[in-house]
Amino acid sequence: RLRGLDASLSQSTEVLALTGTLSGVLPDDVWLDQIIIDGADVTLVGFAPSAAEVPRILTDVSALTDIKFASPVIRDNTQGIERFRIAATFAGGPR
């Protein structure tokens, strides 16, 4: 049981570090509505003036690989933003 707790605490620290990293690399006009982490699978849901730029920015985050859109981008012309859902693999997730 202690090994499982140690692994869980270690992953919690890595998840916290990931959220801090995301906060640092994403520009002020990009914001995340949801961060879903399920094992090694990460889904980021948010808004940006141009969602096409977000995966390129995320390639600078070494903890994320296989970054791709998980669904079509939805444009809100009234607010000039796009809603995106991006899937990635989290290097800090369980193997």
C-alpha positions in Angstrom: 0.0 0.0 0.0 2.8 2.4 0.7 4.3 1.9 -2.7 0.9 2.8 -4.2 0.7 5.9 -2.0 4.3 6.9 -3.0 3.4 6.6 -6.7 0.2 8.5 -6.2 2.0 11.4 -4.4 4.8 11.4 -7.0 2.3 11.7 -9.8 0.4 14.5 -7.9 3.6 16.5 -7.7 4.2 16.0 -11.5 0.6 17.0 -12.2 1.0 20.2 -10.1 4.3 20.9 -12.0 2.5 20.4 -15.3 -0.2 22.9 -14.4 2.4 25.5 -13.4 4.3 24.9 -16.7 1.1 25.3 -18.7 0.4 28.6 -16.9 3.8 29.8 -17.8 3.9 28.9 -21.5 0.4 29.8 -22.6 -0.1 33.4 -23.6 -2.5 35.6 -21.6 -5.1 35.4 -24.3 -5.3 31.6 -24.1 -7.1 30.1 -21.2 -7.9 26.6 -20.1 -11.4 25.7 -19.0 -10.5 22.1 -18.1 -7.4 20.0 -17.6 -8.4 16.3 -17.5 -5.7 13.8 -16.6 -6.5 10.1 -16.8 -3.3 8.1 -16.3 -1.0 9.1 -19.1 -3.8 10.7 -21.2 -4.3 14.5 -20.9 -7.1 16.5 -22.4 -6.9 20.3 -22.4 -10.1 22.2 -23.1 -10.0 26.0 -23.5 -10.3 29.1 -25.6 -7.9 31.1 -27.8 -8.1 33.8 -30.5 -6.4 31.2 -32.8 -6.6 27.6 -31.5 -4.1 26.6 -34.3 -1.3 28.1 -32.3 -1.9 26.2 -29.1 -0.5 22.8 -30.1 2.6 24.5 -31.4 3.1 26.3 -28.1 2.5 23.0 -26.2 5.4 21.3 -28.0 7.7 23.4 -25.7 6.3 21.4 -22.7 8.6 18.5 -22.4 6.1 16.5 -20.2 3.6 16.4 -23.1 3.9 14.3 -26.3 1.6 13.2 -29.1 -0.2 16.6 -29.0 -3.2 16.8 -31.3 -6.7 18.2 -31.6 -9.2 15.8 -30.1 -12.2 17.4 -31.8 -13.0 20.1 -34.3 -12.3 23.7 -33.2 -15.4 25.7 -32.7 -15.3 29.4 -33.6 -17.4 32.0 -31.7 -17.5 35.0 -34.0 -19.3 37.2 -31.4 -16.4 37.0 -29.1 -13.6 36.4 -31.6 -12.4 33.2 -29.9 -12.1 29.5 -30.7 -12.9 26.7 -28.3 -10.5 23.8 -28.6 -10.0 20.3 -27.2 -6.4 19.0 -27.3 -5.3 15.5 -26.4 -1.7 14.6 -25.4 0.3 12.0 -23.6 1.6 13.0 -20.1 5.2 11.8 -19.5 4.4 11.9 -15.7 1.5 9.5 -16.1 1.6 5.8 -15.2 3.2 3.5 -17.8 
